[in-house]
């Protein structure tokens, strides 16, 4: 299968530090790797309603929901590019991930089986010197990947608050050059041991 990267941009700002860092990393991908970029602020999802126990689930075909559903299924690699908002992913990204639980229940789609073995990556900018404050964001993405049977490529962290600040983070820019070149291991929950 040809690699196809889906970049899900979760910032409320256009050309955010997180997006800038993600684009720097994406520049390193080989030319034959397809890229699709979806900005959640431009394609907002409706409020998620958990109907898993009392409703038939229908495949979304229209609007932002249909776009994200199809793009997610088509991707070999999903990159969640979310700024660190209150120590985790942004609200639009959380809503996107919430929809995964509904998509698991669409008859005939096999959402979990389709994503199994594919790779989830993260990119984030944070306005804090200590990267440990991003552990909840990293945990959210790692555990989501583990539940789905996906690989987890980790999170590319950059520092920046004001627009463009991340471009001054030379260490993050250096990590961006090889971020997607690494082989991503199968995601595991923290309680799982070898």
C-alpha atoms as a printed R data frame, in Angstrom:
    type eleno elety resid chain resno       x      y      z
1   ATOM     1    CA   UNK     A     1   0.000  0.000  0.000
2   ATOM     2    CA   UNK     A     2   1.348  3.414 -0.961
3   ATOM     3    CA   UNK     A     3   1.880  5.597  2.081
4   ATOM     4    CA   UNK     A     4  -0.711  8.299  2.519
5   ATOM     5    CA   UNK     A     5  -0.391 10.824  5.334
6   ATOM     6    CA   UNK     A     6  -3.419 12.570  6.788
7   ATOM     7    CA   UNK     A     7  -2.516 15.696  8.750
8   ATOM     8    CA   UNK     A     8  -5.323 16.707 11.121
9   ATOM     9    CA   UNK     A     9  -4.688 20.292 12.213
10  ATOM    10    CA   UNK     A    10  -6.300 21.086 15.558
11  ATOM    11    CA   UNK     A    11  -5.240 24.664 16.239
12  ATOM    12    CA   UNK     A    12  -7.648 27.571 16.436
13  ATOM    13    CA   UNK     A    13  -4.993 29.711 14.687
14  ATOM    14    CA   UNK     A    14  -4.111 29.592 11.024
15  ATOM    15    CA   UNK     A    15  -0.416 28.999 10.392
16  ATOM    16    CA   UNK     A    16   0.030 28.044 14.037
17  ATOM    17    CA   UNK     A    17   3.357 27.014 15.531
18  ATOM    18    CA   UNK     A    18   2.125 23.424 15.541
19  ATOM    19    CA   UNK     A    19   1.215 23.575 11.844
20  ATOM    20    CA   UNK     A    20   4.569 25.173 10.977
21  ATOM    21    CA   UNK     A    21   6.403 22.369 12.749
22  ATOM    22    CA   UNK     A    22   4.240 19.706 11.090
23  ATOM    23    CA   UNK     A    23   4.899 21.227  7.661
24  ATOM    24    CA   UNK     A    24   8.648 21.230  8.316
25  ATOM    25    CA   UNK     A    25   8.488 17.532  9.147
26  ATOM    26    CA   UNK     A    26   6.257 16.816  6.126
27  ATOM    27    CA   UNK     A    27   8.770 18.496  3.804
28  ATOM    28    CA   UNK     A    28  11.075 15.550  4.492
29  ATOM    29    CA   UNK     A    29   8.629 12.925  3.223
30  ATOM    30    CA   UNK     A    30   9.469 11.343 -0.127
31  ATOM    31    CA   UNK     A    31   7.740 12.917 -3.135
32  ATOM    32    CA   UNK     A    32   5.673  9.778 -3.811
33  ATOM    33    CA   UNK     A    33   4.017  9.914 -0.356
34  ATOM    34    CA   UNK     A    34   0.548 11.422 -0.620
35  ATOM    35    CA   UNK     A    35  -0.386 14.125  1.876
36  ATOM    36    CA   UNK     A    36  -3.820 15.383  2.819
37  ATOM    37    CA   UNK     A    37  -4.164 18.320  5.205
38  ATOM    38    CA   UNK     A    38  -7.457 18.983  6.999
39  ATOM    39    CA   UNK     A    39  -7.852 21.980  9.289
40  ATOM    40    CA   UNK     A    40 -10.523 21.254 11.886
41  ATOM    41    CA   UNK     A    41 -11.272 24.973 12.303
42  ATOM    42    CA   UNK     A    42 -12.284 25.035  8.615
43  ATOM    43    CA   UNK     A    43 -14.099 21.694  8.846
44  ATOM    44    CA   UNK     A    44 -15.734 21.730 12.271
45  ATOM    45    CA   UNK     A    45 -17.402 18.572 13.468
46  ATOM    46    CA   UNK     A    46 -20.801 18.654 15.139
47  ATOM    47    CA   UNK     A    47 -20.941 17.990 18.858
48  ATOM    48    CA   UNK     A    48 -20.347 14.288 19.427
49  ATOM    49    CA   UNK     A    49 -23.266 12.356 20.886
50  ATOM    50    CA   UNK     A    50 -22.481  8.907 22.255
51  ATOM    51    CA   UNK     A    51 -25.127  6.603 20.802
52  ATOM    52    CA   UNK     A    52 -23.140  3.388 20.919
53  ATOM    53    CA   UNK     A    53 -25.719  1.429 22.899
54  ATOM    54    CA   UNK     A    54 -28.972  2.767 21.527
55  ATOM    55    CA   UNK     A    55 -28.729  3.632 17.856
56  ATOM    56    CA   UNK     A    56 -27.884  2.307 14.438
57  ATOM    57    CA   UNK     A    57 -24.701  3.840 13.118
58  ATOM    58    CA   UNK     A    58 -24.617  5.118  9.570
59  ATOM    59    CA   UNK     A    59 -21.536  5.808  7.478
60  ATOM    60    CA   UNK     A    60 -21.079  9.605  7.191
61  ATOM    61    CA   UNK     A    61 -20.983 10.702  3.572
62  ATOM    62    CA   UNK     A    62 -21.392 14.479  3.610
63  ATOM    63    CA   UNK     A    63 -19.791 17.567  5.056
64  ATOM    64    CA   UNK     A    64 -16.863 17.672  7.437
65  ATOM    65    CA   UNK     A    65 -17.806 14.379  9.033
66  ATOM    66    CA   UNK     A    66 -17.802 12.525  5.702
67  ATOM    67    CA   UNK     A    67 -14.527 14.201  4.674
68  ATOM    68    CA   UNK     A    68 -12.727 13.226  7.887
69  ATOM    69    CA   UNK     A    69 -14.179  9.725  7.943
70  ATOM    70    CA   UNK     A    70 -13.060  8.961  4.381
71  ATOM    71    CA   UNK     A    71  -9.656 10.599  4.880
72  ATOM    72    CA   UNK     A    72  -9.072  8.632  8.079
73  ATOM    73    CA   UNK     A    73  -9.885  5.312  6.410
74  ATOM    74    CA   UNK     A    74  -7.670  6.138  3.405
75  ATOM    75    CA   UNK     A    75  -4.609  7.108  5.463
76  ATOM    76    CA   UNK     A    76  -1.724  4.806  6.250
77  ATOM    77    CA   UNK     A    77  -0.370  7.441  8.634
78  ATOM    78    CA   UNK     A    78  -2.474  9.858 10.690
79  ATOM    79    CA   UNK     A    79  -0.736 12.898 12.132
80  ATOM    80    CA   UNK     A    80  -2.532 14.711 14.923
81  ATOM    81    CA   UNK     A    81  -1.116 18.239 14.888
82  ATOM    82    CA   UNK     A    82  -2.542 19.804 18.019
83  ATOM    83    CA   UNK     A    83  -1.142 22.581 20.149
84  ATOM    84    CA   UNK     A    84  -0.885 21.758 23.814
85  ATOM    85    CA   UNK     A    85  -4.147 23.172 25.205
86  ATOM    86    CA   UNK     A    86  -4.486 22.767 28.962
87  ATOM    87    CA   UNK     A    87  -1.947 19.952 28.850
88  ATOM    88    CA   UNK     A    88  -3.716 17.798 26.283
89  ATOM    89    CA   UNK     A    89  -5.072 17.891 22.738
90  ATOM    90    CA   UNK     A    90  -7.285 20.746 21.594
91  ATOM    91    CA   UNK     A    91 -11.073 20.450 21.809
92  ATOM    92    CA   UNK     A    92 -11.488 19.967 18.011
93  ATOM    93    CA   UNK     A    93  -8.963 17.111 18.061
94  ATOM    94    CA   UNK     A    94 -10.651 15.520 21.071
95  ATOM    95    CA   UNK     A    95 -13.975 15.690 19.221
96  ATOM    96    CA   UNK     A    96 -12.390 14.042 16.151
97  ATOM    97    CA   UNK     A    97 -11.085 11.217 18.345
98  ATOM    98    CA   UNK     A    98 -14.493 10.930 20.036
99  ATOM    99    CA   UNK     A    99 -15.990 10.223 16.629
100 ATOM   100    CA   UNK     A   100 -13.710  7.213 16.303
101 ATOM   101    CA   UNK     A   101 -15.794  5.474 18.980
102 ATOM   102    CA   UNK     A   102 -18.911  5.982 16.850
103 ATOM   103    CA   UNK     A   103 -17.134  4.896 13.674
104 ATOM   104    CA   UNK     A   104 -16.202  1.626 15.386
105 ATOM   105    CA   UNK     A   105 -19.875  0.697 15.277
106 ATOM   106    CA   UNK     A   106 -20.723  1.380 11.638
107 ATOM   107    CA   UNK     A   107 -21.803 -1.927 10.078
108 ATOM   108    CA   UNK     A   108 -19.567 -3.174  7.280
109 ATOM   109    CA   UNK     A   109 -16.782 -0.654  7.824
110 ATOM   110    CA   UNK     A   110 -14.465 -2.556 10.199
111 ATOM   111    CA   UNK     A   111 -12.971  0.762 11.348
112 ATOM   112    CA   UNK     A   112 -10.721 -0.759 14.020
113 ATOM   113    CA   UNK     A   113  -9.475 -3.551 11.758
114 ATOM   114    CA   UNK     A   114  -8.788 -1.031  8.989
115 ATOM   115    CA   UNK     A   115  -6.670  1.203 11.239
116 ATOM   116    CA   UNK     A   116  -4.853 -1.702 12.921
117 ATOM   117    CA   UNK     A   117  -1.216 -1.702 11.875
118 ATOM   118    CA   UNK     A   118  -1.346  1.832 10.542
119 ATOM   119    CA   UNK     A   119   0.586  4.602 12.284
120 ATOM   120    CA   UNK     A   120  -0.531  7.467 14.507
121 ATOM   121    CA   UNK     A   121   1.876 10.387 14.969
122 ATOM   122    CA   UNK     A   122   1.647 13.619 16.936
123 ATOM   123    CA   UNK     A   123   3.037 17.111 16.508
124 ATOM   124    CA   UNK     A   124   2.601 19.812 19.118
125 ATOM   125    CA   UNK     A   125   3.900 23.204 20.098
126 ATOM   126    CA   UNK     A   126   3.904 24.171 23.734
127 ATOM   127    CA   UNK     A   127   4.729 27.384 25.553
128 ATOM   128    CA   UNK     A   128   6.637 25.644 28.330
129 ATOM   129    CA   UNK     A   129  10.307 24.761 28.630
130 ATOM   130    CA   UNK     A   130   9.719 21.404 30.328
131 ATOM   131    CA   UNK     A   131   8.394 18.896 27.812
132 ATOM   132    CA   UNK     A   132   6.937 16.674 30.566
133 ATOM   133    CA   UNK     A   133   3.886 18.935 30.690
134 ATOM   134    CA   UNK     A   134   2.891 17.405 27.332
135 ATOM   135    CA   UNK     A   135   2.744 13.881 28.821
136 ATOM   136    CA   UNK     A   136  -1.100 13.892 28.951
137 ATOM   137    CA   UNK     A   137  -1.238 14.725 25.203
138 ATOM   138    CA   UNK     A   138   1.305 12.010 24.418
139 ATOM   139    CA   UNK     A   139  -0.660  9.570 26.578
140 ATOM   140    CA   UNK     A   140  -3.930 10.375 24.814
141 ATOM   141    CA   UNK     A   141  -2.406  9.642 21.409
142 ATOM   142    CA   UNK     A   142  -0.419  6.582 22.519
143 ATOM   143    CA   UNK     A   143  -3.396  5.003 24.274
144 ATOM   144    CA   UNK     A   144  -5.710  5.735 21.341
145 ATOM   145    CA   UNK     A   145  -3.228  4.022 19.027
146 ATOM   146    CA   UNK     A   146  -2.863  1.082 21.428
147 ATOM   147    CA   UNK     A   147  -6.624  0.587 21.617
148 ATOM   148    CA   UNK     A   148  -6.892  0.590 17.832
149 ATOM   149    CA   UNK     A   149  -3.957 -1.795 17.343
150 ATOM   150    CA   UNK     A   150  -1.985  0.935 15.585
151 ATOM   151    CA   UNK     A   151   1.658  1.826 15.580
152 ATOM   152    CA   UNK     A   152   2.661  5.004 17.435
153 ATOM   153    CA   UNK     A   153   5.435  7.177 16.043
154 ATOM   154    CA   UNK     A   154   5.605  9.454 19.057
155 ATOM   155    CA   UNK     A   155   5.116 13.200 19.284
156 ATOM   156    CA   UNK     A   156   7.333 15.857 17.744
157 ATOM   157    CA   UNK     A   157   7.525 18.617 20.339
158 ATOM   158    CA   UNK     A   158   8.394 22.226 19.617
159 ATOM   159    CA   UNK     A   159   8.438 25.325 21.751
160 ATOM   160    CA   UNK     A   160   6.505 28.428 20.808
161 ATOM   161    CA   UNK     A   161   3.822 30.780 22.014
162 ATOM   162    CA   UNK     A   162   3.657 33.796 19.706
163 ATOM   163    CA   UNK     A   163   3.071 33.095 16.000
164 ATOM   164    CA   UNK     A   164   6.280 31.892 14.373
165 ATOM   165    CA   UNK     A   165   8.130 31.213 17.645
166 ATOM   166    CA   UNK     A   166   8.633 27.537 16.816
167 ATOM   167    CA   UNK     A   167  10.855 28.511 13.886
168 ATOM   168    CA   UNK     A   168  13.396 29.671 16.500
169 ATOM   169    CA   UNK     A   169  13.422 26.232 18.152
170 ATOM   170    CA   UNK     A   170  16.434 24.825 16.327
171 ATOM   171    CA   UNK     A   171  16.311 21.513 18.215
172 ATOM   172    CA   UNK     A   172  12.685 20.912 17.177
173 ATOM   173    CA   UNK     A   173  13.466 21.822 13.577
174 ATOM   174    CA   UNK     A   174  16.373 19.363 13.605
175 ATOM   175    CA   UNK     A   175  14.107 16.603 15.014
176 ATOM   176    CA   UNK     A   176  11.534 17.418 12.297
177 ATOM   177    CA   UNK     A   177  14.026 16.449  9.591
178 ATOM   178    CA   UNK     A   178  13.976 12.782 10.614
179 ATOM   179    CA   UNK     A   179  10.728 12.486 12.561
180 ATOM   180    CA   UNK     A   180   8.735 10.550  9.949
181 ATOM   181    CA   UNK     A   181  11.749  8.476  8.864
182 ATOM   182    CA   UNK     A   182  11.675  6.381 12.036
183 ATOM   183    CA   UNK     A   183  10.049  2.959 12.191
184 ATOM   184    CA   UNK     A   184   7.093  3.296 14.530
185 ATOM   185    CA   UNK     A   185   6.582  0.465 17.016
186 ATOM   186    CA   UNK     A   186   3.232 -1.094 17.800
187 ATOM   187    CA   UNK     A   187   1.543  1.087 20.422
188 ATOM   188    CA   UNK     A   188   1.217 -0.393 23.869
189 ATOM   189    CA   UNK     A   189  -0.695  0.700 26.935
190 ATOM   190    CA   UNK     A   190   1.572  1.760 29.824
191 ATOM   191    CA   UNK     A   191   0.548 -1.323 31.845
192 ATOM   192    CA   UNK     A   192   1.622 -3.741 29.104
193 ATOM   193    CA   UNK     A   193   5.035 -5.300 29.432
194 ATOM   194    CA   UNK     A   194   7.122 -7.360 27.037
